[in-house]
Amino acid sequence: MKISVDYDRCEGHGLCAERAPDVFSLDDDAELRYHFEGAEVPGEHASVAQAAVNSCPVAVLRAIP
């Protein structure tokens, strides 16, 4: 799976980083960092990545099968 991120809409809540810290993080300015930009999320991170997508209160994350 790949994940599409709408960085312009992200409000920096950080729920994705809490649920999937190996996939997402927030930098010192609360800007979202997606660690697999342009690549497939490795299988061992797929379930937590999907949980992170589902947890985003602003729906800036979208899983692409």
Biopython code that builds the backbone (N, CA, C, O; Angstrom):
import numpy as np
from Bio.PDB.StructureBuilder import StructureBuilder

atoms = [
    (1, "MET", "N", (0.839, -1.172, 0.000)),
    (1, "MET", "CA", (0.000, 0.000, 0.000)),
    (1, "MET", "C", (0.884, 1.234, 0.000)),
    (1, "MET", "O", (1.970, 1.243, 0.579)),
    (2, "LYS", "N", (0.403, 2.263, -0.652)),
    (2, "LYS", "CA", (1.019, 3.578, -0.596)),
    (2, "LYS", "C", (0.056, 4.491, 0.140)),
    (2, "LYS", "O", (-1.132, 4.190, 0.262)),
    (3, "ILE", "N", (0.567, 5.594, 0.623)),
    (3, "ILE", "CA", (-0.278, 6.557, 1.325)),
    (3, "ILE", "C", (-0.109, 7.913, 0.662)),
    (3, "ILE", "O", (1.005, 8.378, 0.424)),
    (4, "SER", "N", (-1.229, 8.526, 0.375)),
    (4, "SER", "CA", (-1.248, 9.883, -0.157)),
    (4, "SER", "C", (-1.428, 10.838, 1.026)),
    (4, "SER", "O", (-2.272, 10.611, 1.893)),
    (5, "VAL", "N", (-0.632, 11.901, 1.051)),
    (5, "VAL", "CA", (-0.678, 12.866, 2.148)),
    (5, "VAL", "C", (-0.950, 14.258, 1.581)),
    (5, "VAL", "O", (-0.234, 14.722, 0.693)),
    (6, "ASP", "N", (-1.973, 14.913, 2.091)),
    (6, "ASP", "CA", (-2.269, 16.300, 1.714)),
    (6, "ASP", "C", (-1.618, 17.198, 2.772)),
    (6, "ASP", "O", (-2.257, 17.596, 3.746)),
    (7, "TYR", "N", (-0.350, 17.505, 2.563)),
    (7, "TYR", "CA", (0.420, 18.268, 3.545)),
    (7, "TYR", "C", (-0.176, 19.650, 3.816)),
    (7, "TYR", "O", (-0.077, 20.157, 4.933)),
    (8, "ASP", "N", (-0.788, 20.256, 2.815)),
    (8, "ASP", "CA", (-1.353, 21.596, 2.985)),
    (8, "ASP", "C", (-2.513, 21.620, 3.974)),
    (8, "ASP", "O", (-2.765, 22.643, 4.611)),
    (9, "ARG", "N", (-3.212, 20.512, 4.103)),
    (9, "ARG", "CA", (-4.367, 20.450, 5.012)),
    (9, "ARG", "C", (-4.011, 19.943, 6.397)),
    (9, "ARG", "O", (-4.817, 20.066, 7.320)),
    (10, "CYS", "N", (-2.819, 19.372, 6.566)),
    (10, "CYS", "CA", (-2.436, 18.795, 7.853)),
    (10, "CYS", "C", (-2.378, 19.882, 8.925)),
    (10, "CYS", "O", (-1.792, 20.945, 8.719)),
    (11, "GLU", "N", (-2.997, 19.597, 10.073)),
    (11, "GLU", "CA", (-3.027, 20.537, 11.192)),
    (11, "GLU", "C", (-2.061, 20.148, 12.305)),
    (11, "GLU", "O", (-2.008, 20.824, 13.332)),
    (12, "GLY", "N", (-1.301, 19.078, 12.124)),
    (12, "GLY", "CA", (-0.277, 18.701, 13.085)),
    (12, "GLY", "C", (-0.788, 18.095, 14.383)),
    (12, "GLY", "O", (-0.141, 18.238, 15.421)),
    (13, "HIS", "N", (-1.929, 17.425, 14.351)),
    (13, "HIS", "CA", (-2.455, 16.788, 15.557)),
    (13, "HIS", "C", (-1.528, 15.684, 16.065)),
    (13, "HIS", "O", (-1.421, 15.471, 17.273)),
    (14, "GLY", "N", (-0.867, 14.993, 15.163)),
    (14, "GLY", "CA", (0.114, 13.980, 15.545)),
    (14, "GLY", "C", (-0.438, 12.608, 15.864)),
    (14, "GLY", "O", (0.311, 11.745, 16.325)),
    (15, "LEU", "N", (-1.720, 12.373, 15.638)),
    (15, "LEU", "CA", (-2.278, 11.054, 15.920)),
    (15, "LEU", "C", (-1.647, 9.983, 15.045)),
    (15, "LEU", "O", (-1.448, 8.852, 15.489)),
    (16, "CYS", "N", (-1.332, 10.332, 13.808)),
    (16, "CYS", "CA", (-0.692, 9.362, 12.917)),
    (16, "CYS", "C", (0.681, 8.967, 13.451)),
    (16, "CYS", "O", (1.051, 7.793, 13.419)),
    (17, "ALA", "N", (1.424, 9.934, 13.935)),
    (17, "ALA", "CA", (2.757, 9.657, 14.478)),
    (17, "ALA", "C", (2.683, 8.835, 15.757)),
    (17, "ALA", "O", (3.571, 8.027, 16.027)),
    (18, "GLU", "N", (1.639, 9.032, 16.541)),
    (18, "GLU", "CA", (1.453, 8.219, 17.751)),
    (18, "GLU", "C", (1.151, 6.775, 17.395)),
    (18, "GLU", "O", (1.664, 5.856, 18.034)),
    (19, "ARG", "N", (0.323, 6.568, 16.382)),
    (19, "ARG", "CA", (-0.093, 5.213, 16.015)),
    (19, "ARG", "C", (0.938, 4.488, 15.164)),
    (19, "ARG", "O", (1.039, 3.262, 15.224)),
    (20, "ALA", "N", (1.699, 5.225, 14.379)),
    (20, "ALA", "CA", (2.673, 4.587, 13.478)),
    (20, "ALA", "C", (3.969, 5.410, 13.443)),
    (20, "ALA", "O", (4.274, 6.042, 12.431)),
    (21, "PRO", "N", (4.723, 5.402, 14.534)),
    (21, "PRO", "CA", (5.926, 6.248, 14.605)),
    (21, "PRO", "C", (7.030, 5.858, 13.629)),
    (21, "PRO", "O", (7.914, 6.669, 13.354)),
    (22, "ASP", "N", (7.001, 4.640, 13.102)),
    (22, "ASP", "CA", (7.989, 4.257, 12.097)),
    (22, "ASP", "C", (7.575, 4.702, 10.693)),
    (22, "ASP", "O", (8.350, 4.598, 9.743)),
    (23, "VAL", "N", (6.359, 5.192, 10.582)),
    (23, "VAL", "CA", (5.829, 5.610, 9.282)),
    (23, "VAL", "C", (5.690, 7.135, 9.208)),
    (23, "VAL", "O", (5.976, 7.737, 8.173)),
    (24, "PHE", "N", (5.252, 7.751, 10.305)),
    (24, "PHE", "CA", (5.018, 9.195, 10.356)),
    (24, "PHE", "C", (5.717, 9.800, 11.560)),
    (24, "PHE", "O", (5.930, 9.133, 12.573)),
    (25, "SER", "N", (6.071, 11.070, 11.437)),
    (25, "SER", "CA", (6.574, 11.827, 12.579)),
    (25, "SER", "C", (6.234, 13.292, 12.348)),
    (25, "SER", "O", (5.870, 13.697, 11.245)),
    (26, "LEU", "N", (6.359, 14.066, 13.402)),
    (26, "LEU", "CA", (6.223, 15.515, 13.308)),
    (26, "LEU", "C", (7.584, 16.118, 13.609)),
    (26, "LEU", "O", (8.267, 15.692, 14.539)),
    (27, "ASP", "N", (7.979, 17.116, 12.816)),
    (27, "ASP", "CA", (9.261, 17.754, 13.079)),
    (27, "ASP", "C", (9.095, 18.799, 14.184)),
    (27, "ASP", "O", (8.024, 18.902, 14.782)),
    (28, "ASP", "N", (10.127, 19.558, 14.453)),
    (28, "ASP", "CA", (10.095, 20.547, 15.537)),
    (28, "ASP", "C", (9.070, 21.653, 15.316)),
    (28, "ASP", "O", (8.674, 22.338, 16.259)),
    (29, "ASP", "N", (8.643, 21.823, 14.073)),
    (29, "ASP", "CA", (7.632, 22.837, 13.751)),
    (29, "ASP", "C", (6.240, 22.234, 13.595)),
    (29, "ASP", "O", (5.331, 22.878, 13.070)),
    (30, "ALA", "N", (6.079, 20.985, 14.056)),
    (30, "ALA", "CA", (4.816, 20.239, 13.965)),
    (30, "ALA", "C", (4.400, 20.000, 12.521)),
    (30, "ALA", "O", (3.211, 19.881, 12.224)),
    (31, "GLU", "N", (5.381, 19.928, 11.619)),
    (31, "GLU", "CA", (5.124, 19.595, 10.217)),
    (31, "GLU", "C", (5.224, 18.083, 10.055)),
    (31, "GLU", "O", (6.152, 17.454, 10.565)),
    (32, "LEU", "N", (4.274, 17.515, 9.349)),
    (32, "LEU", "CA", (4.221, 16.072, 9.140)),
    (32, "LEU", "C", (5.358, 15.594, 8.252)),
    (32, "LEU", "O", (5.672, 16.220, 7.240)),
    (33, "ARG", "N", (5.965, 14.494, 8.632)),
    (33, "ARG", "CA", (6.974, 13.805, 7.827)),
    (33, "ARG", "C", (6.493, 12.381, 7.609)),
    (33, "ARG", "O", (6.213, 11.651, 8.560)),
    (34, "TYR", "N", (6.400, 11.998, 6.342)),
    (34, "TYR", "CA", (5.987, 10.651, 5.969)),
    (34, "TYR", "C", (7.235, 9.940, 5.482)),
    (34, "TYR", "O", (7.826, 10.347, 4.482)),
    (35, "HIS", "N", (7.640, 8.903, 6.161)),
    (35, "HIS", "CA", (8.929, 8.264, 5.942)),
    (35, "HIS", "C", (9.016, 7.403, 4.681)),
    (35, "HIS", "O", (10.110, 6.981, 4.306)),
    (36, "PHE", "N", (7.904, 7.137, 4.029)),
    (36, "PHE", "CA", (7.915, 6.291, 2.836)),
    (36, "PHE", "C", (7.350, 7.029, 1.628)),
    (36, "PHE", "O", (6.729, 6.417, 0.759)),
    (37, "GLU", "N", (7.559, 8.326, 1.571)),
    (37, "GLU", "CA", (7.061, 9.153, 0.470)),
    (37, "GLU", "C", (7.491, 8.557, -0.871)),
    (37, "GLU", "O", (8.675, 8.316, -1.105)),
    (38, "GLY", "N", (6.512, 8.326, -1.746)),
    (38, "GLY", "CA", (6.791, 7.808, -3.074)),
    (38, "GLY", "C", (7.096, 6.325, -3.130)),
    (38, "GLY", "O", (7.472, 5.814, -4.185)),
    (39, "ALA", "N", (6.942, 5.625, -2.018)),
    (39, "ALA", "CA", (7.248, 4.197, -1.974)),
    (39, "ALA", "C", (6.122, 3.449, -1.276)),
    (39, "ALA", "O", (5.248, 4.040, -0.641)),
    (40, "GLU", "N", (6.173, 2.139, -1.414)),
    (40, "GLU", "CA", (5.224, 1.281, -0.707)),
    (40, "GLU", "C", (5.579, 1.258, 0.783)),
    (40, "GLU", "O", (6.752, 1.244, 1.153)),
    (41, "VAL", "N", (4.560, 1.255, 1.615)),
    (41, "VAL", "CA", (4.776, 1.051, 3.045)),
    (41, "VAL", "C", (5.166, -0.415, 3.228)),
    (41, "VAL", "O", (4.444, -1.301, 2.770)),
    (42, "PRO", "N", (6.285, -0.685, 3.882)),
    (42, "PRO", "CA", (6.686, -2.084, 4.088)),
    (42, "PRO", "C", (5.590, -2.865, 4.813)),
    (42, "PRO", "O", (4.897, -2.333, 5.681)),
    (43, "GLY", "N", (5.453, -4.128, 4.442)),
    (43, "GLY", "CA", (4.399, -4.977, 4.980)),
    (43, "GLY", "C", (4.320, -5.009, 6.485)),
    (43, "GLY", "O", (3.224, -5.065, 7.042)),
    (44, "GLU", "N", (5.456, -4.974, 7.161)),
    (44, "GLU", "CA", (5.441, -5.036, 8.623)),
    (44, "GLU", "C", (4.857, -3.772, 9.257)),
    (44, "GLU", "O", (4.553, -3.762, 10.449)),
    (45, "HIS", "N", (4.700, -2.706, 8.466)),
    (45, "HIS", "CA", (4.123, -1.458, 8.983)),
    (45, "HIS", "C", (2.712, -1.206, 8.453)),
    (45, "HIS", "O", (2.090, -0.208, 8.816)),
    (46, "ALA", "N", (2.209, -2.080, 7.614)),
    (46, "ALA", "CA", (0.936, -1.830, 6.932)),
    (46, "ALA", "C", (-0.239, -1.672, 7.889)),
    (46, "ALA", "O", (-1.060, -0.773, 7.701)),
    (47, "SER", "N", (-0.342, -2.510, 8.896)),
    (47, "SER", "CA", (-1.515, -2.428, 9.780)),
    (47, "SER", "C", (-1.496, -1.154, 10.621)),
    (47, "SER", "O", (-2.541, -0.529, 10.805)),
    (48, "VAL", "N", (-0.342, -0.759, 11.131)),
    (48, "VAL", "CA", (-0.293, 0.485, 11.920)),
    (48, "VAL", "C", (-0.433, 1.698, 11.012)),
    (48, "VAL", "O", (-0.988, 2.717, 11.423)),
    (49, "ALA", "N", (0.065, 1.599, 9.778)),
    (49, "ALA", "CA", (-0.108, 2.698, 8.824)),
    (49, "ALA", "C", (-1.587, 2.896, 8.518)),
    (49, "ALA", "O", (-2.060, 4.031, 8.453)),
    (50, "GLN", "N", (-2.317, 1.806, 8.329)),
    (50, "GLN", "CA", (-3.760, 1.913, 8.087)),
    (50, "GLN", "C", (-4.468, 2.496, 9.305)),
    (50, "GLN", "O", (-5.383, 3.305, 9.153)),
    (51, "ALA", "N", (-4.066, 2.103, 10.500)),
    (51, "ALA", "CA", (-4.649, 2.673, 11.719)),
    (51, "ALA", "C", (-4.384, 4.175, 11.790)),
    (51, "ALA", "O", (-5.246, 4.939, 12.224)),
    (52, "ALA", "N", (-3.207, 4.593, 11.368)),
    (52, "ALA", "CA", (-2.877, 6.017, 11.356)),
    (52, "ALA", "C", (-3.749, 6.769, 10.356)),
    (52, "ALA", "O", (-4.246, 7.855, 10.654)),
    (53, "VAL", "N", (-3.932, 6.194, 9.175)),
    (53, "VAL", "CA", (-4.802, 6.806, 8.168)),
    (53, "VAL", "C", (-6.208, 6.973, 8.739)),
    (53, "VAL", "O", (-6.823, 8.028, 8.586)),
    (54, "ASN", "N", (-6.706, 5.945, 9.388)),
    (54, "ASN", "CA", (-8.060, 5.985, 9.955)),
    (54, "ASN", "C", (-8.194, 6.970, 11.106)),
    (54, "ASN", "O", (-9.297, 7.436, 11.392)),
    (55, "SER", "N", (-7.090, 7.293, 11.772)),
    (55, "SER", "CA", (-7.160, 8.151, 12.958)),
    (55, "SER", "C", (-7.070, 9.639, 12.649)),
    (55, "SER", "O", (-7.332, 10.460, 13.528)),
    (56, "CYS", "N", (-6.711, 10.002, 11.440)),
    (56, "CYS", "CA", (-6.502, 11.414, 11.125)),
    (56, "CYS", "C", (-7.819, 12.189, 11.214)),
    (56, "CYS", "O", (-8.754, 11.902, 10.467)),
    (57, "PRO", "N", (-7.900, 13.176, 12.124)),
    (57, "PRO", "CA", (-9.152, 13.906, 12.305)),
    (57, "PRO", "C", (-9.466, 14.867, 11.150)),
    (57, "PRO", "O", (-10.590, 15.360, 11.046)),
    (58, "VAL", "N", (-8.489, 15.133, 10.291)),
    (58, "VAL", "CA", (-8.702, 16.069, 9.189)),
    (58, "VAL", "C", (-8.719, 15.341, 7.836)),
    (58, "VAL", "O", (-8.899, 15.966, 6.791)),
    (59, "ALA", "N", (-8.533, 14.037, 7.868)),
    (59, "ALA", "CA", (-8.566, 13.182, 6.674)),
    (59, "ALA", "C", (-7.553, 13.621, 5.609)),
    (59, "ALA", "O", (-7.878, 13.692, 4.424)),
    (60, "VAL", "N", (-6.329, 13.911, 6.046)),
    (60, "VAL", "CA", (-5.291, 14.288, 5.086)),
    (60, "VAL", "C", (-4.528, 13.079, 4.566)),
    (60, "VAL", "O", (-3.739, 13.196, 3.627)),
    (61, "LEU", "N", (-4.759, 11.916, 5.172)),
    (61, "LEU", "CA", (-4.089, 10.697, 4.776)),
    (61, "LEU", "C", (-5.080, 9.789, 4.040)),
    (61, "LEU", "O", (-6.237, 9.649, 4.439)),
    (62, "ARG", "N", (-4.589, 9.174, 2.950)),
    (62, "ARG", "CA", (-5.444, 8.271, 2.191)),
    (62, "ARG", "C", (-4.610, 7.072, 1.757)),
    (62, "ARG", "O", (-3.568, 7.226, 1.119)),
    (63, "ALA", "N", (-5.074, 5.883, 2.107)),
    (63, "ALA", "CA", (-4.396, 4.662, 1.702)),
    (63, "ALA", "C", (-4.726, 4.349, 0.257)),
    (63, "ALA", "O", (-5.882, 4.417, -0.160)),
    (64, "ILE", "N", (-3.699, 4.006, -0.501)),
    (64, "ILE", "CA", (-3.855, 3.628, -1.901)),
    (64, "ILE", "C", (-3.428, 2.167, -2.013)),
    (64, "ILE", "O", (-2.253, 1.849, -1.830)),
    (65, "PRO", "N", (-4.381, 1.270, -2.315)),
    (65, "PRO", "CA", (-4.019, -0.156, -2.369)),
    (65, "PRO", "C", (-2.987, -0.473, -3.434)),
    (65, "PRO", "O", (-2.594, -1.629, -3.589)),
]
sb = StructureBuilder()
sb.init_structure("model")
sb.init_model(0)
sb.init_chain("A")
sb.init_seg("    ")
for serial, (resi, resn, name, xyz) in enumerate(atoms, 1):
    if name == "N":
        sb.init_residue(resn, " ", resi, " ")
    sb.init_atom(name, np.array(xyz, "f"), 0.0, 1.0, " ", f" {name:<3s}", serial, name[0])
structure = sb.get_structure()
